[in-house]
Amino acid sequence: MRICFVSDTWSPDINGVAHTLGHLSRELTARHITLQLVRPRPDNGSRAEGIDDELQVRGFHLPGYQAIKIGLPAGRALARLWQARRPDAVYIATEGPLGWSALRQARRLGLPVASGFHTNFDHYASDYGVGWLEGSVTAVLRHFHNRTGATLVPTAAQVRALSAKGFANVQVMSRGIDARHFSPDKRDATLRESWGAVEHQPVALHVGRMASEKNLDLLVESVEAMQQIQPDLVTVLVGDGPLRDNLQRRLPNAIFTGFINRESLARHYASADIFVFPSCSETYGNVVAEAMASSLGVVAFDHAAASELITSGKQGLTVPVGDEAAFIEQAVSLCQHPASYSQLGRLARQRVAATGWDRITDDFLRILLSLKETSDDATNALRL
């Protein structure tokens, strides 16, 4: 079987889309499935590992998001590639100009197509002060995804939300966790010492892009409230983005690491105690599962991964979306009770430890094979 991925982002980019595609591609390669990749040409000219056939197209960087490159339409190049080496199925992960171009060519050539709804662009409209565009953004996304055979989302809640907005053929492809990599066994006393944290001193961690859509005002308010009641709390923020300077001014005592590699990230998770995650913009939120696998006590809204994985009070603490006062209250309460965040962390790891990417890849292949069979049946019917 040959599968073609079309995406504006790929490893080593640091984001949820690249994270998911990286795990899927490694699992598929291990099953001896041939992979094609269509993506914007990286600035360093590198080629993707484990890909049999790669087409790189022209692209441009988004202002303020230099880490992200958007692919330009490449209809002719796509047609040449797919006519020469026809894939059995196409997975379009991003809805930019390249994704639209790929969708047109795939439909013209009769290729089965699935799409991924990885990013809540309609939600971002409000976060960036153009909420009046939300309806238009939703309409454009709906038009795109409804022209594919299936739209894959990470949670059942997302299926219900998109279906209510008129999206068709929405199916769940959840997310996995590498519980061998993200593990409490990687707790590092030397790293904690570098933060100024002694053995039983609480450490609160946040991991994520430092941008408007991540609800960072609430993060600041939560950390300030936690420090008022627990003055020896150490706060560590992993990630980068346009609001990092602002956050450093507002949280002068916090430790800012910037982006770190995967191995270091696992040590940072395991060396903390509490994970504070106030964002509601994710379709999933891999960092929540990573924190849970690392045995952290998680405080989050009842949304996306946290909603799927946490029963509040058992594997973590969740509050209704939008109830910021309750979020702060839970964070403040948790940082005062080491036994509570230790117990939540142990149960959190048990909850996610068996959710491997092999099972997620099974679901992905099942959906693509179903689309291929439907496409083959339609082709055979036309020949009769």
C-alpha positions as CSV (number, residue, x, y, z in Angstrom):
1,M,0.0,0.0,0.0
2,R,1.2,3.5,-0.8
3,I,-0.1,6.5,1.3
4,C,0.6,10.1,0.5
5,F,0.8,12.7,3.3
6,V,0.2,16.3,2.3
7,S,1.1,18.8,5.1
8,D,2.5,22.3,5.7
9,T,4.5,21.0,8.6
10,W,6.7,18.0,9.4
11,S,9.4,17.0,11.8
12,P,11.5,18.6,13.2
13,D,8.8,21.3,13.4
14,I,7.4,21.5,17.0
15,N,3.6,21.4,16.9
16,G,0.8,18.9,17.3
17,V,0.4,18.2,13.6
18,A,4.1,17.3,13.0
19,H,4.0,15.3,16.3
20,T,1.1,13.2,15.1
21,L,2.3,12.7,11.5
22,G,5.8,11.7,12.8
23,H,4.3,8.9,15.0
24,L,2.0,7.7,12.2
25,S,4.8,7.7,9.6
26,R,7.1,5.7,11.9
27,E,4.4,3.1,12.6
28,L,3.5,2.8,8.9
29,T,7.1,2.4,7.9
30,A,7.5,-0.4,10.4
31,R,4.6,-2.1,8.6
32,H,6.4,-1.8,5.3
33,I,3.9,0.7,3.8
34,T,5.3,3.0,1.2
35,L,5.0,6.6,2.1
36,Q,4.9,9.7,-0.1
37,L,5.2,13.2,1.4
38,V,4.2,16.6,-0.1
39,R,5.3,19.6,1.9
40,P,6.8,23.1,1.6
41,R,10.6,23.1,0.9
42,P,12.4,23.4,4.3
43,D,14.8,26.4,4.6
44,N,17.7,24.0,5.2
45,G,16.9,21.8,2.2
46,S,16.6,18.6,4.3
47,R,14.7,15.5,3.3
48,A,12.3,13.7,5.6
49,E,13.5,10.5,7.2
50,G,11.6,7.3,6.4
51,I,9.8,8.7,3.3
52,D,10.1,6.8,0.1
53,D,9.0,9.6,-2.2
54,E,9.1,13.3,-1.3
55,L,7.8,16.3,-3.3
56,Q,8.9,19.7,-1.9
57,V,7.0,22.7,-3.2
58,R,7.4,26.5,-2.8
59,G,6.2,28.1,0.4
60,F,6.2,31.2,2.5
61,H,6.5,32.0,6.2
62,L,3.6,33.4,8.1
63,P,4.4,36.8,9.7
64,G,5.0,36.3,13.4
65,Y,5.2,32.5,12.9
66,Q,8.6,32.0,11.4
67,A,8.6,28.4,12.5
68,I,5.6,27.7,10.2
69,K,5.9,27.6,6.4
70,I,2.8,27.5,4.2
71,G,2.9,25.6,0.9
72,L,1.8,27.2,-2.3
73,P,-0.5,25.5,-4.8
74,A,1.3,22.8,-6.8
75,G,-1.3,21.2,-9.0
76,R,1.0,20.3,-11.9
77,A,3.7,18.8,-9.8
78,L,1.1,16.8,-7.8
79,A,-0.5,15.5,-11.0
80,R,2.9,14.4,-12.3
81,L,3.8,12.6,-9.1
82,W,0.5,10.9,-8.7
83,Q,0.2,9.8,-12.3
84,A,3.7,8.3,-12.2
85,R,3.3,6.7,-8.7
86,R,-0.3,6.6,-7.8
87,P,-1.0,6.4,-4.1
88,D,-3.8,4.2,-2.7
89,A,-4.9,7.0,-0.4
90,V,-4.1,10.6,0.3
91,Y,-4.2,12.2,3.8
92,I,-4.3,16.0,3.8
93,A,-3.3,17.2,7.2
94,T,-3.5,21.0,6.7
95,E,-6.0,23.2,4.9
96,G,-3.7,25.8,3.4
97,P,-3.2,26.5,-0.3
98,L,-1.2,23.4,-0.8
99,G,-3.9,21.3,0.8
100,W,-6.6,22.8,-1.4
101,S,-4.4,22.2,-4.5
102,A,-3.9,18.5,-3.4
103,L,-7.6,18.0,-2.8
104,R,-8.4,19.3,-6.4
105,Q,-5.9,17.0,-8.0
106,A,-6.8,14.0,-5.9
107,R,-10.5,14.4,-6.8
108,R,-9.6,14.9,-10.5
109,L,-7.6,11.7,-10.5
110,G,-10.1,9.7,-8.5
111,L,-7.9,9.2,-5.5
112,P,-9.5,8.4,-2.1
113,V,-8.8,11.3,0.3
114,A,-9.0,11.7,4.1
115,S,-8.4,15.0,5.8
116,G,-7.3,15.9,9.3
117,F,-8.9,18.6,11.5
118,H,-5.8,19.3,13.6
119,T,-6.3,23.0,14.3
120,N,-9.3,25.0,15.5
121,F,-8.7,27.9,13.1
122,D,-12.3,29.1,13.7
123,H,-11.5,29.3,17.4
124,Y,-8.3,31.3,16.7
125,A,-10.4,34.1,15.0
126,S,-11.6,35.1,18.5
127,D,-8.2,34.8,20.1
128,Y,-6.7,37.2,17.6
129,G,-9.5,39.8,17.9
130,V,-11.3,39.0,14.6
131,G,-14.2,37.0,16.1
132,W,-16.5,38.4,13.4
133,L,-14.6,36.2,10.9
134,E,-15.4,32.9,12.8
135,G,-18.5,32.1,10.8
136,S,-16.7,32.6,7.5
137,V,-13.7,30.6,8.6
138,T,-16.0,27.7,9.6
139,A,-17.7,27.8,6.3
140,V,-14.4,27.6,4.4
141,L,-13.2,24.7,6.5
142,R,-16.5,22.9,6.1
143,H,-16.4,23.3,2.4
144,F,-12.9,21.9,2.3
145,H,-13.4,18.9,4.6
146,N,-16.8,17.9,3.1
147,R,-15.1,17.3,-0.2
148,T,-13.0,14.6,1.4
149,G,-14.1,11.0,2.1
150,A,-13.5,11.4,5.9
151,T,-12.5,14.1,8.3
152,L,-10.4,12.7,11.1
153,V,-10.5,14.3,14.6
154,P,-8.9,13.1,17.9
155,T,-12.0,13.0,20.2
156,A,-15.7,12.0,20.1
157,A,-16.5,15.5,21.4
158,Q,-14.9,17.0,18.3
159,V,-17.0,14.7,16.1
160,R,-20.2,16.0,17.8
161,A,-19.1,19.6,17.6
162,L,-18.2,19.5,13.9
163,S,-21.2,17.4,13.0
164,A,-23.4,20.1,14.6
165,K,-21.8,22.6,12.3
166,G,-22.6,20.7,9.2
167,F,-19.3,18.7,8.7
168,A,-19.9,15.3,7.2
169,N,-18.2,12.0,7.5
170,V,-16.3,13.0,10.7
171,Q,-14.5,10.1,12.4
172,V,-12.3,9.6,15.4
173,M,-8.6,8.9,15.0
174,S,-7.3,9.4,18.6
175,R,-3.8,10.1,19.7
176,G,-1.3,7.9,21.3
177,I,1.5,8.3,23.9
178,D,4.9,6.8,24.1
179,A,4.8,5.9,27.7
180,R,8.3,4.5,27.6
181,H,9.7,7.8,26.6
182,F,7.5,10.0,28.8
183,S,7.9,8.3,32.2
184,P,8.4,9.2,35.9
185,D,11.6,7.1,35.7
186,K,13.2,10.1,34.0
187,R,12.9,12.4,37.1
188,D,16.3,14.2,37.3
189,A,17.5,15.5,40.6
190,T,20.2,17.5,39.0
191,L,17.7,19.2,36.7
192,R,15.6,20.1,39.7
193,E,18.6,21.5,41.5
194,S,19.3,23.7,38.5
195,W,15.8,25.1,39.0
196,G,16.5,25.7,42.7
197,A,14.1,23.0,43.8
198,V,15.0,20.7,46.7
199,E,13.6,17.2,46.9
200,H,10.1,17.9,48.2
201,Q,9.7,21.4,46.9
202,P,6.7,21.7,44.5
203,V,7.4,22.4,40.8
204,A,4.6,23.6,38.5
205,L,5.2,23.1,34.7
206,H,3.6,24.5,31.6
207,V,4.5,23.3,28.1
208,G,3.2,24.9,25.0
209,R,3.5,27.7,22.4
210,M,3.5,31.1,23.9
211,A,0.8,32.7,21.8
212,S,-2.6,34.4,22.2
213,E,-4.7,31.3,21.6
214,K,-3.2,29.5,24.6
215,N,-5.1,31.5,27.3
216,L,-1.8,32.7,28.9
217,D,-3.4,35.4,30.9
218,L,-5.1,32.7,33.0
219,L,-1.7,30.9,33.3
220,V,-0.2,34.0,34.8
221,E,-3.1,34.5,37.2
222,S,-2.9,30.9,38.2
223,V,0.8,30.9,38.9
224,E,0.6,34.2,40.8
225,A,-2.2,32.8,43.0
226,M,-0.3,29.5,43.6
227,Q,2.8,31.4,44.6
228,Q,0.9,33.6,47.1
229,I,-0.3,30.5,48.9
230,Q,2.8,28.4,48.3
231,P,5.8,30.8,48.2
232,D,8.4,28.1,47.6
233,L,6.6,26.9,44.4
234,V,9.0,26.8,41.4
235,T,7.5,27.5,38.0
236,V,9.0,26.2,34.8
237,L,7.6,27.2,31.3
238,V,8.8,25.2,28.3
239,G,8.2,26.6,24.8
240,D,8.5,29.8,22.9
241,G,6.4,32.2,20.8
242,P,5.4,35.8,20.3
243,L,4.2,36.3,23.9
244,R,7.3,35.0,25.6
245,D,8.8,38.4,26.4
246,N,5.5,39.5,27.8
247,L,5.3,36.4,30.0
248,Q,8.8,36.9,31.3
249,R,8.0,40.4,32.4
250,R,4.8,39.3,34.2
251,L,6.4,36.2,35.7
252,P,9.9,37.4,36.5
253,N,10.6,34.5,38.9
254,A,9.6,31.7,36.5
255,I,12.2,29.6,34.6
256,F,11.8,29.9,30.8
257,T,13.5,27.2,28.8
258,G,12.6,28.0,25.3
259,F,12.1,25.0,22.9
260,I,13.9,21.9,24.1
261,N,14.6,18.5,22.4
262,R,12.4,15.5,23.0
263,E,14.7,13.8,25.5
264,S,15.1,16.9,27.5
265,L,11.3,17.4,27.4
266,A,10.7,14.0,29.0
267,R,13.1,14.9,31.8
268,H,11.4,18.2,32.4
269,Y,8.0,16.6,32.7
270,A,9.2,13.9,35.0
271,S,11.1,16.4,37.2
272,A,8.0,18.5,37.8
273,D,5.0,17.8,40.1
274,I,2.0,19.7,38.7
275,F,1.0,20.5,35.1
276,V,-1.0,23.7,34.6
277,F,-2.7,23.8,31.2
278,P,-5.3,26.6,30.7
279,S,-5.7,26.4,27.0
280,C,-9.0,25.5,25.2
281,S,-7.8,26.0,21.6
282,E,-6.5,22.5,21.0
283,T,-8.3,19.8,19.1
284,Y,-6.4,17.4,21.3
285,G,-3.4,18.6,23.3
286,N,-0.7,16.0,23.3
287,V,1.1,17.8,26.2
288,V,-1.7,16.7,28.5
289,A,-1.1,13.0,27.7
290,E,2.6,13.5,28.0
291,A,2.2,15.1,31.4
292,M,-0.1,12.3,32.5
293,A,2.4,9.6,31.3
294,S,5.0,11.4,33.4
295,S,2.8,11.1,36.5
296,L,2.1,14.8,37.0
297,G,-1.0,16.1,38.7
298,V,-2.8,17.9,35.9
299,V,-5.0,20.9,36.2
300,A,-7.0,21.6,32.9
301,F,-10.3,22.5,31.5
302,D,-12.7,19.7,30.7
303,H,-11.8,19.9,27.0
304,A,-10.1,17.9,24.3
305,A,-7.5,15.4,25.7
306,A,-8.3,16.3,29.3
307,S,-11.9,15.6,28.7
308,E,-11.2,12.2,27.1
309,L,-8.5,11.0,29.6
310,I,-9.4,12.5,33.0
311,T,-12.1,11.8,35.4
312,S,-11.8,14.9,37.6
313,G,-10.5,14.0,41.1
314,K,-9.1,10.7,39.9
315,Q,-6.5,11.1,37.1
316,G,-6.3,14.9,37.4
317,L,-8.4,17.9,38.1
318,T,-10.7,19.5,35.4
319,V,-13.2,22.3,35.5
320,P,-15.9,23.4,33.1
321,V,-14.6,25.3,30.1
322,G,-14.7,29.1,30.8
323,D,-14.8,28.8,34.6
324,E,-11.5,30.6,35.2
325,A,-12.1,31.1,38.9
326,A,-12.6,27.4,39.4
327,F,-9.4,26.7,37.4
328,I,-7.3,29.0,39.7
329,E,-9.0,27.5,42.8
330,Q,-8.1,23.9,41.7
331,A,-4.5,24.9,40.9
332,V,-4.1,26.7,44.2
333,S,-5.5,23.8,46.1
334,L,-3.4,21.2,44.4
335,C,0.0,22.9,44.9
336,Q,-0.6,22.7,48.7
337,H,-1.2,18.9,48.8
338,P,1.8,16.8,47.7
339,A,-0.1,13.6,48.5
340,S,-2.9,14.6,46.2
341,Y,-0.8,15.4,43.2
342,S,1.3,12.3,43.7
343,Q,-1.9,10.1,43.8
344,L,-3.4,11.9,40.8
345,G,-0.1,11.4,38.9
346,R,0.1,7.7,39.6
347,L,-3.5,7.1,38.3
348,A,-2.9,9.4,35.4
349,R,0.0,7.3,34.2
350,Q,-2.1,4.1,34.5
351,R,-4.8,5.7,32.4
352,V,-2.6,6.6,29.4
353,A,0.2,4.0,29.6
354,A,-1.5,1.5,27.3
355,T,-2.5,4.0,24.7
356,G,0.2,3.3,22.1
357,W,0.6,4.7,18.6
358,D,0.2,1.1,17.2
359,R,-3.5,1.1,18.0
360,I,-3.9,4.6,16.6
361,T,-2.2,3.6,13.4
362,D,-4.6,0.6,13.2
363,D,-7.5,3.0,13.2
364,F,-5.9,5.3,10.6
365,L,-5.3,2.4,8.2
366,R,-8.8,1.0,8.7
367,I,-10.3,4.4,7.7
368,L,-8.0,4.7,4.6
369,L,-8.7,1.1,3.5
370,S,-12.4,1.7,3.8
371,L,-12.1,4.8,1.6
372,K,-10.0,2.9,-0.9
373,E,-12.5,0.0,-1.1
374,T,-15.4,2.5,-1.7
375,S,-13.3,4.2,-4.4
376,D,-12.5,0.9,-6.0
377,D,-16.1,-0.2,-6.0
378,A,-17.2,3.1,-7.6
379,T,-14.5,2.7,-10.3
380,N,-15.5,-0.9,-11.0
381,A,-19.2,0.1,-11.3
382,L,-18.3,2.7,-13.9
383,R,-16.6,0.0,-15.9
384,L,-19.6,-2.3,-16.0
